[in-house]
């Protein structure tokens, strides 16, 4: 389930497997405009993008489907919130198999950097070649195929299929996902939970106080000397990230961020 609708796995009689998203009722554009935008999105191709394969406009209001290739891969959110909490366990497993611990840490770091670079590469293509931003970039829309760490972005530019003129809470909920920082009402505290701090603002504050290094978890880098090369790269990467949430006139384009 998402703000756009419900995603299903469909297995055809031919054996092909597809991902079919049933859009929520009352949020789509009119038929001609919907078809035009869907075809435009379907023509966008990139190695790190799960392209739109087709769409279906049924006779009933709720029968609006968008179809893409099914990717059997975990999303980045899983790695960030589940697997990363078990890095120590992974290191112990590698040690038990006779794998050099320091080398395994380097591989883990290199994998994370590759994910970031692949995402930036795909976004640069969308911004420059297709002139259609992703619009809903988040960890659940970034799939990672293993063992080669192949990154694939999903759910791109679906806001172009929505009718923002409709007075609908569902449309407002979906469109709110696509607003850049200057159009959102950000606060230090997440509404509804006074104990939760907005991550981007916390990192910005730490960087302003020259404490960006405290944002990173170095628990697995032992001895201390292992931290230094990774620390330099991480601080540089965080600097790039913070530039992405600057005011529009100060914000670099994706090509510069990728470089």
N, C-alpha and C positions, 0 to 999 in steps of 0.2 A: 504494500500500500504506500502511496505517496500523495502529495497534493494534487497530482495530475490524474491519478486513477490507480487501477489495480493491474499488476503485472502477472502474466500467466506463462507457463512453459507449455508449448504446443508441439506434439509429435505427429508428423504427417504420415500417411500410409506409405510414402516413399522412403521413410526413415529420417528425413530431414527434421531438425529440431529448430523451432523458432521461439523468439520471445515476443509475446503479444500483450500490448498494454491497452486495456479498456479505459478510455478517458471518462472522467466523471461527467455526469449529465449537466448540461447547461454552461459549459465553459468554453466550448469550441467555437471557432469562427464559422461563417457561412460556408456552404459546400464549395463554391467556386474558389473562394479565397483560401479555404483550408486545403483544397487539392493543389492549388498553385504553390503554397508554402511547403507542403509535404513533398512535392516533386523537387522543389529547389533544395530542400534538405537532403533528399535522397541522392542528389548528384554530387554531394560532398564526399570525397574519399581521402582517407589518410591512414597510414599503418597503425596509428594509435587511436583510431576512432571506430566505434561500432556504428556503422552507417545504417540509415533507415532503408529497409528493403521494400516497404510498401505500406498502404493504408486501406482501410475499408470504411465506407460511409453507408450505413444501413438505413432502412426506411424509418426506423424508430429513433427518437431523440438520443437514447442512450447507446445506440449501436455505432460508435466511432472508435475504430481500432487503429493503432500504429504498430507496424511489424518490423522486427529487426532479427538479426542472427542471434541465436541463443549462445551465450558464452558461459561455460561451466568453470568459473573461476571466482575465488573469494575477492571481496572488495578491500580497499585500503583501510576502511574503518575497522575491519576484523583484525588486521595486523596492528593497527595503532592501539586498539582498546583491549585486545585479547592476547595476541601472540607476543607483542612487545613486553607485556608484563611477565612473560616466561622466558626472557632472553637468558637469564642465569641458568635455567633448566636446559636450554638449547646448548649453551656452552659446556655444561657438564656432560651432555650426551656426546658432543663432539670429542671431548677429552676421553671419554670411555671408549670411543671408537679409534682413538689414537690420532685425532686431528689436532694440529697445532692450534691452541686457543687464540693466540694473537692473530693468526691468519684468518680464523673464523670470524673474529670481530671485524677485521678489515673487509671481509666479504659482506657482512651484514651492513656495514657502513656504505660500501660501494653500491649495494642493492638499493638502499634508501636514496642515495644520490641519483641513481639511474631512474628511479620512479619520478623524482622531481624533474629531472631533465626531460624525460619522455612527455610528461604532462605539459611542461613549458613549450616543448616542440610542437605538440598538437595545438595548443592554444595560439601559438604564433601563426600557425597555418590558418586557423579559423579566423583570426583577427585580420590577417594581411591578404591571404589568397581568396578566401570566401567572403570576407567582410561580414561574417555572421558570428558574433561571440557565442561561447558555449551557453552562458546564461544561468547555469545551475551547477557550478562546479563545487563538489563536496566529496568527502572521502567515500561515501557510499556509491558515488557514480564513477569511481575509478577502480576498474577491475585489474587484477594482477595474475597473469598466467604463469605458473611455475612448471619446470625449474628454471626457465630462461628469463624470468622476470620481464615478461612482455606486458606492457601497460596499455589498457584500452579504456577510453572515456565513453560513457554512455549518457543517455538522456540529454543530449545537447540541443539547444535552441527550441525546446518544446514551447516556450512562451510565444513563439511566432505563430503557433496554431491556436492560441487562445484569443477570445474576444474580450478585450479589456474594457470595452464600452458597456458591457452588461453590468448591471447593479447586482452583483452576486458576491457573497462572502467567499465562495469557493474560488472565484476568479481572483479576488483580492489576495487570498491566501497564496495562490500560485505565483501571481505577479510579484508579490513581496519578496520572493526568493531571488529575483533577478536584479534588484536594485543595488547599485554600487554604494560604497560606504557613505558618500556625501548625501544620498537620498534616504538613508535610514536613520532612525532616531536611536543612536547608541548611547549607552550609559555605562557607568563603571560596574553596575550590578545588574545581573540578569533578572528581568521582571519575574516576580513570583517566588524568588529564592534569594534572599539577601545575603546568603553565604557563598554564592557562586559569582566569581569575577569573570568578566569578559576576557577571553584569552588574548585577543589581539591588543587590547588596551593594556593588559598586564605586561605583555612582552615589550610594548612601546615604552611603558614606564621604566621597566628594567633597563632597556637600552639607553634611555635618556640619562639614567644614573650610572652608565658604564658598568652595568651588572648583567649584561645579556648572557654571560657565561652561566649564570645561575639558572637560566631557563632550560638548560640541557641536563640530561641524566647521564652522568659518567660513572655510574655504579659498576658497570662491567669493564671499565678501563683500568686495569691494574697490571703493573705498577703505574705510578703517577706519570711516568715519562710517555706512556702510551697516549695520554690525553692530548698532548700538545698539537700534533699535526691535525687531528680531528677537530680540535677546538677552533683552530684558525679557519677551517673550512666551514664549520657550523656557524660561526659568527658572521662570516661573509654571506652565507645563505640566508641567515636571519635578516641581515641588512637589505638584501634583495626583497625579501618578503615584506619588510616594513615600507619599502618604497612603493609597493603595490597598493598600499592603503593611504598614500598621501593624497592631498587635494588634487583634483583633476589636472590643473595646470602644472603641478610639480611631479605628477605620476609618470614614470617612463612607460613606453609602449612594450608590448610583449617581446618584440624582437630584441630590444635592448636587455630585457630581463633574461632572455634565453642566452644571449651572448655573455 
